[in-house]
Amino acid sequence: MPTDLTTWALRDRVALPTGTIAVDVLGADRPGTPVVLTHGTPSWSYLWRHVAPALAVERPVYLWDLPTYGDSTGAQPSVRTHARTLAALVEHWGLTAPALVGHDIGAATVLRAHLVERTPASALVLADAAVLSPWVTATAAHMQGHLDVYRTMPNAAFTALITAHLRTTVTGTLPDDTERAYLDRYAGAEGQQRYLDQVAGFSEADTRDVVARLGEIAVPTDIVWGAEDTWLPPTAATTLQQAIPGARRHTVPGAGHFLTEDAPETVLDVLAGVLR
């Protein structure tokens, strides 16, 4: 199974039209309802390292890296691409109705896969969801408007910029090895272009039809939000809850946007209770 900290890695690969996708499954022989964990940006499956092994004690837990994120390859990343990838993976894994859990644009991916790609699900969990407009942050929007500048920015300056940005995902301080595990995926000139390719792919057009169909959701849905999220305000959780029939909302005290970094045990308790 994947191990913690900087040694975390998904063991398998699945070749799909959207890219070669890094995947793994923990607790494959467990009897509980399977759960698929989908990360957001700027992260990768490492985000779930404190959660996945514990959930896998009772159920199979499927992990993957979005196209171009983590150890996955691909081209032109976007929520549309990610949703098609998730739909294809659920079919590849032979899952009939897993619980789909998504964070940030991973939540938009989950919703688009379910509502547009018709991926079956027994439950949805949406954590700090980048779904309701405006979800493209001011920093990302500035990058999108000046991509030529950021693409030619000296790498040292760019690294300092995204390091400062990453640090705003939490209320506390990321340990050095944790910070490196996120930033190493964007190291050097190649990593700089990878980061900017991902930012260029953020489009709220990919979620407008999803938002219009939130009232169609007919499976249990839980919304989990960091109380101190400065990327996507907790008020968005209330609006999202009101748009989804029967949705329940959970606030994680003391947690920022990367709530599994700030409060992994609390998030695990919420997820375990919801999935049980």
C-alpha positions in Angstrom: 0.0 0.0 0.0 1.1 3.6 -0.3 3.2 4.8 2.6 3.2 8.2 4.4 5.0 11.4 3.8 7.3 11.8 0.8 7.3 8.1 0.0 3.6 8.1 -0.8 2.9 6.8 -4.3 0.2 4.9 -6.1 1.3 1.6 -7.4 -0.7 0.9 -10.5 -1.4 2.7 -13.9 -4.4 2.6 -16.1 -4.1 3.8 -19.7 -7.1 5.9 -20.8 -7.9 8.4 -23.6 -7.4 11.2 -21.1 -3.9 10.0 -20.0 -2.0 7.3 -18.1 -3.6 7.5 -14.7 -1.8 6.5 -11.4 -4.2 4.4 -9.3 -4.3 2.2 -6.2 -6.8 0.4 -4.0 -6.5 -0.2 -0.3 -8.6 -2.8 1.6 -9.6 -4.6 -1.6 -10.9 -7.6 0.3 -13.0 -5.6 2.8 -16.8 -6.0 2.7 -18.0 -2.4 3.0 -19.2 -0.2 0.2 -16.3 0.9 -1.9 -15.2 4.6 -1.8 -13.3 6.6 -4.4 -11.3 9.5 -3.2 -10.7 12.4 -5.6 -8.2 15.1 -4.8 -8.3 18.7 -6.0 -5.7 21.4 -6.8 -2.8 22.0 -6.3 -2.5 18.6 -4.7 -2.6 14.9 -5.5 -3.6 11.6 -3.8 -1.1 12.5 -1.1 -3.9 14.7 0.3 -5.7 11.5 1.5 -2.7 9.8 3.2 -4.1 10.3 6.7 -7.6 9.2 5.7 -7.4 6.4 3.2 -5.7 3.7 5.2 -8.1 4.1 8.1 -11.1 4.0 5.9 -9.8 0.9 4.2 -10.1 -1.1 7.5 -13.8 -1.5 6.7 -14.1 -1.0 2.9 -12.2 -0.9 -0.4 -10.7 2.6 -0.9 -9.8 3.6 -4.5 -7.3 6.4 -5.1 -6.1 8.1 -8.2 -4.2 11.2 -9.4 -6.0 13.6 -11.7 -4.6 13.8 -15.2 -1.3 15.8 -15.1 -1.4 15.7 -11.3 0.7 13.6 -9.0 2.1 10.6 -11.0 -0.6 10.8 -13.8 0.1 12.1 -17.3 -2.4 13.7 -19.7 -3.1 16.8 -21.7 -5.3 19.8 -21.3 -6.4 19.2 -17.7 -9.9 20.4 -16.9 -12.9 19.5 -14.8 -14.5 18.0 -17.9 -11.4 15.8 -18.5 -11.2 14.8 -14.9 -14.9 13.8 -14.9 -14.5 11.6 -18.0 -11.5 10.0 -16.4 -13.3 9.3 -13.1 -16.2 7.8 -15.1 -13.8 5.6 -17.0 -12.0 4.5 -13.8 -15.2 3.5 -12.1 -16.1 1.4 -15.1 -12.6 -0.1 -15.2 -12.7 -1.0 -11.6 -16.1 -2.7 -12.0 -17.8 -0.6 -9.3 -21.6 -0.5 -9.4 -22.4 2.2 -7.0 -19.4 3.5 -4.9 -19.4 6.4 -2.6 -17.7 9.3 -4.4 -15.6 11.7 -2.3 -14.1 14.8 -3.8 -12.1 17.8 -2.6 -11.8 21.2 -4.3 -12.1 20.6 -8.1 -12.2 17.0 -7.1 -15.7 17.7 -5.8 -16.6 19.3 -9.1 -15.2 16.2 -10.8 -17.3 13.9 -8.7 -20.5 16.0 -9.4 -19.8 16.2 -13.1 -19.1 12.5 -13.3 -22.3 11.7 -11.5 -24.7 14.2 -13.1 -23.2 14.5 -16.6 -21.2 11.3 -17.3 -23.9 9.3 -15.4 -21.4 7.6 -13.1 -23.5 5.7 -10.5 -22.9 6.4 -6.8 -24.4 5.3 -3.5 -23.4 8.6 -1.8 -21.5 11.8 -2.5 -19.2 13.7 -0.2 -18.1 17.2 -1.3 -15.2 18.8 0.7 -14.4 22.5 0.2 -16.0 22.1 -3.2 -14.9 24.3 -6.1 -18.3 24.2 -7.8 -20.3 27.4 -7.2 -19.2 30.5 -9.1 -16.8 32.1 -8.5 -14.5 29.2 -7.6 -11.5 30.2 -9.6 -9.4 32.0 -6.9 -8.1 35.5 -7.5 -4.5 34.2 -7.7 -5.5 31.6 -10.4 -7.5 34.2 -12.3 -4.5 36.5 -12.3 -2.3 33.7 -13.6 -4.8 33.0 -16.3 -4.8 36.6 -17.4 -1.0 36.8 -17.6 0.1 33.3 -18.5 2.9 34.5 -20.8 4.4 36.4 -17.9 4.2 33.5 -15.5 5.5 31.0 -18.1 8.7 33.1 -18.6 9.1 34.1 -14.9 12.4 32.9 -13.4 11.8 29.5 -11.8 13.1 30.6 -8.4 10.6 33.4 -8.3 7.8 31.2 -9.5 8.6 28.6 -6.8 8.6 31.2 -4.1 5.2 32.4 -5.4 3.5 29.0 -5.4 5.1 28.1 -2.0 3.5 31.2 -0.4 0.2 30.3 -2.1 0.3 26.7 -0.9 0.9 27.9 2.7 -2.5 29.6 2.6 -4.3 26.3 2.3 -3.8 25.6 6.0 -4.4 27.5 9.2 -1.2 26.2 10.7 2.2 25.4 9.2 2.9 22.6 6.8 5.8 20.4 8.0 8.8 20.7 5.6 8.4 17.2 4.2 4.7 17.7 3.6 5.4 21.0 1.8 8.0 19.3 -0.3 5.6 16.5 -1.2 3.3 19.0 -2.8 5.8 21.3 -4.3 8.1 18.7 -5.7 5.4 17.9 -8.3 6.0 21.4 -9.7 9.8 21.6 -9.4 12.0 23.1 -12.1 11.0 24.6 -15.4 8.9 21.5 -16.4 7.0 21.7 -13.2 6.4 25.4 -13.6 4.7 24.7 -17.0 2.7 21.8 -15.5 1.4 24.0 -12.8 0.4 26.7 -15.3 -1.2 24.2 -17.7 -3.4 23.1 -14.8 -4.3 26.7 -14.0 -5.1 27.4 -17.7 -7.6 24.6 -17.6 -9.7 26.0 -14.8 -13.0 27.0 -16.3 -16.3 27.8 -14.5 -18.0 26.8 -17.8 -17.2 23.2 -16.7 -19.5 23.6 -13.7 -22.4 25.7 -14.9 -24.4 22.8 -16.2 -23.5 20.8 -13.1 -24.8 23.6 -10.8 -28.0 23.8 -12.9 -28.6 20.1 -12.1 -27.8 19.9 -8.4 -31.5 19.5 -7.7 -31.4 16.2 -9.6 -29.1 14.6 -7.0 -31.0 11.7 -5.4 -28.3 10.0 -3.3 -27.2 10.9 0.2 -24.9 13.9 0.0 -22.7 15.4 2.6 -20.8 18.7 2.4 -17.6 19.0 4.5 -15.9 22.4 4.9 -13.0 23.8 6.8 -14.2 26.6 9.0 -11.2 28.7 8.2 -11.0 28.1 4.5 -9.7 31.3 2.9 -9.9 29.9 -0.7 -13.5 29.1 -0.8 -15.6 30.7 2.0 -17.7 28.5 4.3 -20.8 30.5 3.1 -20.5 28.5 -0.1 -21.1 25.3 1.9 -24.5 26.7 3.0 -25.4 27.7 -0.6 -24.4 24.3 -1.9 -26.4 22.5 0.8 -29.5 24.5 0.0 -29.1 23.5 -3.7 -28.9 19.7 -3.1 -32.0 17.9 -1.8 -31.5 16.5 1.7 -27.8 17.5 1.8 -26.1 17.6 5.2 -23.3 20.0 6.1 -20.3 19.4 8.4 -18.0 22.2 9.5 -14.4 21.2 10.6 -13.2 23.7 13.3 -9.7 25.1 12.9 -9.3 23.8 9.4 -8.4 25.7 6.2 -8.9 24.6 2.6 -6.6 21.5 2.9 -8.7 20.3 5.8 -7.1 16.8 5.8 -3.8 18.6 6.7 -5.2 20.8 9.4 -7.6 18.3 11.0 -7.2 14.8 9.6 -8.7 13.0 12.6 -11.8 15.2 12.6 -12.2 14.7 8.8 -11.7 11.0 9.2 -14.4 10.9 11.9 -16.8 12.7 9.6 -16.1 10.5 6.6 -16.2 7.3 8.6 -19.6 8.3 10.1 -21.0 9.4 6.8 -19.9 6.2 4.9 -20.9 3.9 7.7 
